[in-house]
Amino acid sequence: MIIQIIFKKLKQAFMDLLPIIAVIAFFQIFVLKQPLPQMGEVIFGALLVVAGLSLFVQGLEMGLFPIGESMAHALAQKGSLFWLLCFAFALGFSTTVAEPALIAVAWEAAEIAGQGGLIDPGQDSLEKYAFGLRMSVAVSVGLAILIGVIRIIRGWPIHYLIIGGYVFVMLMTFIAPKEIVGIAYDAGGVTTSTITVPLVAALGVGLASSIKGRSPLVDGFGLIAFASLLPMIFVMGYGLIIFR
């Protein structure tokens, strides 16, 4: 029974990765017309990716999704709006600070800014700049999740908030330093990655399930959209402060 479950999970992970494998193989063989370098290592690495992905998905199903939903239920039943909003902000902030993709992008942006003469290329200056980027994004995601929770509680239509937010993003794009705009747009994407998405999605669904008159399908989703939107605004604001 256990072996069947493991085999099923591995098969699902392999099927998810199959399009990527097919694209790489097609271009390598038919376009570049070259054999894959270090074939043994590539195959072994692919097997590790399949195993890692299956374990990651299983961990989400067993751990992060249930704990996110249960805490949302418990806080909603407690009836304390203050603690619910504190939890929403802290969850968004803490998961974003720990996001590996954000750490990588922030450090890469710091190195490029140092090489381009925008900031002092010294190690301390680079670390300070990268840390400032990470904190700007983390605070913005915390605030985004907080706003999303208020939206679920109040029943506000999500499209008004999202459209208004992106209008503000476009306005910020015109006034922000051009050196920060691309980083800001990337920051909106890297925040919604492996750590943030499972917990935030579970929070939204759990909260919507706990409030009378709210639909988990209609109201429970949408928090991740806020988590992608606000970082762009905050990072461009950070650029206005740093580069001007």
N, C-alpha and C positions, 0 to 999 in steps of 0.2 A: 504493500500500500504506500509506504513512504517513498520507495523507489519510483513508483508510478507518479507520485506528486512531484518529485524532484525532476524526473524526466519531462513532465508536462511544463514545468516552469522554465527549464532549459530550452525546450522547444519553442515556447512563446518568446523568450528573449532572442533566440536565433532568428525567428520570423520577423521580429522587430528590426533586427540589424541586417536582414537579408537585402533590402534595397540599397543600403550603403555599400555592402560588399559587392553587389552586382554592378553598381556605378563605377566603383574603383577598378574592378576587374575589367569591365568593358573598355574604359579609357586606357588602362595600362596595356591591354592586349591588342585592341583594334585601332586605337588612335595613336598612342605612343609606340606601339608594337615592340614592347620590351617586356621581358619577364620581370616578375616582382622581385626586388632585391631582398636577399636574405629570407627566402621563402619559409624556412622552418620557423624563424623568429616571428614572422608575420602571422603564420597559422597559429602558433602558440599564443601570441598576443590576442588574436581574435577569440580564441577559446577562453582566455582569461576575461575578456570583455563580456562574453556571453554569460559566464559564471557570475561575474560581478554585477551585471545588470539584473539577472534573476534574483540574486541575493538582495539587491537594493530594493527591487519592487516588492519582494516578500517582506522586507523590513518595514516598508511604508504601510503595507496592509496590516501587519501585526502590531506595529508600534505607533508611528506618527499619526496616521489617520484616526485611530481610536482615541488616542490621548487628546488630540485637538478637539474632536467632537465632544468627548466627555467633559472636558474643561469648559467648553462653551455652554453645554447644558447646565453644568453646575453653577457657573457664574450667572446665567440667565435666571435660574431658579432661586438663586440667592437674592436677586432683585436689587442689587447694588449697581447702579449705572457707573459710579465712580470706579469701582474695581474692575468692571468689565472693560471700560475704556483704558484703564491703566494696563490691563492684560493685553489688550489689542496693540497699544503702542509698544509695550515691552517686547511682545512677540515679533512684531515687524522689525524693530530695532535690532534685537539680538540675533535673529536669523540672518539678517542682512550683513551684520558685522562678520558673521562666520561664513559668509558665502565665498567659496573659493574663486569663483569667476570674477567677483568684484575685487578681491584682493589682487588677482592677476592683472586686471585692467587698470586698477589704480596705480600699481607699481610701474606698469608699462607706460602709462600716461606721464608719470613723474620722470621717468628716464628720458622720454622724448622731449618733455618740456625743458629738462636740464641740457640736453644736447642742442636744443634750438635756442638756448640763451634766454628763455623766458623766466627761468628761475636759476638760482645758484646750483651748479652741478654737484655740489658737495653732498656727501651721504646724509648728513643731518637735514639739509634742505629738501632732498628728495623724499626722505621718510616723512617729513612734516607735510609736504604737499600731498603725498599718497594718503597719509592719515586723514588729512582734511577732506579729501575726496570721499573716502570711506565713511567718515562721520556725516558728511552732507547727505550722502545717499541713505545711510542708515536712519538718520532722523526723518528724512522725507518719507521713507517706507513706513516707519512707525506712525507718522502722521497720516499717511495714506490709508493704512489699515484702520486707524481710529475713525477717519471720515467714513470709510466703508461700513464699519460697524454701526455708526450713527445712521447711515442710509438704510441699513436693514431694519433698525429699530423704528425709524420714522416712516419707512416705506416710500422714500423718495425715488422717483424714476432715475435709473442709472444713466440713461442716455443724456439727460440734461447736464449732469456733472461731468461726464466724459467729454462731451462736445465742448462745454465751457472750458474744461481743463486744456484741451488741445488747442483751442483758440489762444489761450494764454501762453502755451508753449510756442506757438508761431510768433506771437508778439515778442516773447523773450528772445527768440532766435534772431530777430532784427537788431536788438540792442546789445546782445551778449557778444563778447570778444570771439572772433571767428576761431581762435585757437581752442576754445572750450566747447563749441557747439557739437562737434562730432563726438567728443568724449561724453557729453551730456546725453546724446541720443543712445550711445552704447550703454551708458549706465542704466537707462530705462529697460534695457534688455537683460543685462546680466543679473539684475536683482531678482528676476523670476526664474530661478534655477533650482538645483536639486534640493536645497534645504528649505528655502522660503515657500515654494509652491505647495508642497504637501500639507504643511501646518496651516498655512493661510486658507487654503481651500477647505480643509477640515473645520477650521474655525467658522467660516461663513456658512457652511452647510449645517453644522451643529447649532449655530445660533438661530438660523432661520427655522430649523426644526423645533426649536424650543419656544418660539414666539407665536402666539395664536394669530391666525390670519396671514402668516408668512409662508411662502412656498419654498422649500429647499431648492427646487429647480429654478424658479424665477428669481428669488431673492438671495439664495445662498451663494450664488456665483457672482463674480464681478469684482471681488476684492483684489484679485491679481492685476486687473486692469488699472486700478488705482496705484498699485505698487509699481507699475511700469511708468505711470504718468508723472507723478510728483518728482521722482528723482531727476528727470530732465529739467524741470523748473529750478530745483534747488542747486543742481550742479552748474547751470548757467548763472545763477545768482552767485555761486561760489567763484566762478570765473570773473564776474564783474568786480568782486572784492579783491581777488588776487592779482589780476592783470591790469587793473586800473587804480 
